[in-house]
Amino acid sequence: MNIATKKPYVIYMAEIIYSYISIMKKKYPTIDTKEAIGKFIETDNFNKLSSGALHDEWFDELKKSNYIDKETGKKIPKETIKLLDIQRDATIKQLIKIPELYETKNNTLIEASNRAYQFLWRMCESYELWCKETKQPVLLSLNITD
């Protein structure tokens, strides 16, 4: 594959997450990727992602364009929209943030926090792997797959 490869829709959110975490690493140059993920979890962007609002905004844009892909001019298949909806639901479940749990240290907090961290790591890893496999000319600043 080459740089003209069309990005699969399921990679879009992985790319956004990767970008947010890369921004954290640039903002705090002495931290590692794990710490950057932790800092991202503390942001409003994480809250939008974990609540489903980020997906909802994307879906609203797609709906306004009658599900026509801006790059190709082709209609996005219903099956793809269903898959993106599943991705939204899985993201919410993996990143659930229960306010009371985040106020006290306990095993449930640690489990929820680890699950969120692992999910974000896997999303970043997926994005890097896709970029490398399709030879995308992007700057991969997290180097998760090295």
Helices and strands as residue ranges (DSSP letters): H 9-27, H 33-41, H 44-51, H 53-64, H 78-94, H 99-103, H 107-133
